Amino acid sequence: MNSVLQALYATRQLRDYITNGYESSGGTLYSGLSRLFKEMAANVRTGSVNPTSFRSMFIQYQPKFRGYDQHDAQEFLRYLINGLHDEVNKAKRRPKAKLIEPNTSQEAWNQYKIVIDDSRLIDLFVGQFSSVIKCTECNNTSSCWDPFWDLSLPLPRDSSVRAVNAIDGQQRDLKKFANDGFKLSSQDISVNGNITIDGKTYNLYACVCHHGYSSRSGHYTAYCQYDSKWFHFNDERVKDVTDSFNASQLKDAYVLFYRQSNDSLNYSSRL
């Protein structure tokens, strides 16, 4: 939980949105995270913050996280982001509109935002898959578009993987565990600090790392970037690692956060 919260706090647009109170309709999770982020901001140079109050609030929303067993970081991230979105989803408060078959990706996205999901969380974290089916006999094509919150990159056993496939969303996780919950062996992961797709550059700004041999045990830490400096967050211990940080050497990387370098998202145009 701590590592994911650090990565989300490092997401500048989300941090500003949560702490500045842009959503009067926000519920328990929104208000709880807002208080926690404000505490973190107030204590950024003086010490650590205990997230017990927020944790208690979160497990009321998602009881499966009760107790003190190890939980999967990506699973916690997904539940938290979805919970925040559900509290402020503007599409739920609109009259139900009829869905029509979209002809372009932009039409599909606009319809998704108007009819199904519309929030700042969608603007920040959701991308769109494009699928094209082509008939081998008549060559006619059919396209469809589906939203995604993150991309999971499955890793084969005993092989080297280079994480370079870019995404339009802002986060992705490396599926480093087999179905039995144990880490796949001998994984040599090389993470790119910057990736470019279709002329758009995405920069790594946070990484949640898992240290251990099972998704149900071990320890999570986080690397986060602030003002061009990198910090390593290990529970209450924080260390400036700017001089030694190298994304390609993050062998224990588990969830990666990227942002578009020419980020044009702003409150006046997107909220």
Buried (B, 14 or more C-beta within 10 A) or exposed (E): BBBBBBBBBBBEBBBEBBBEEBBEEBBEBBBBBBBBBBBBEEEEEEEEBEBEEBBEBBEEBBEEBEEEEBBBBBBBBBBBBBBBBBBBBBBEEEEEEEEEEBEEBEEBBEBBBBBBBBBBBBBBBBBBEEEEEEEEEEEEEEBEBEBBBBBEBEBEEEEEBEBEEBBBBBBBBBEBBBEEEBBBEEBEBBBBBEBEEEEEBBBBBBBBBBEBEBBBEEEBBBBBBBEEEBBBBBEEEBEEEEEEBEBEEBEBBBBBBBBBEEEEEEEEEEE
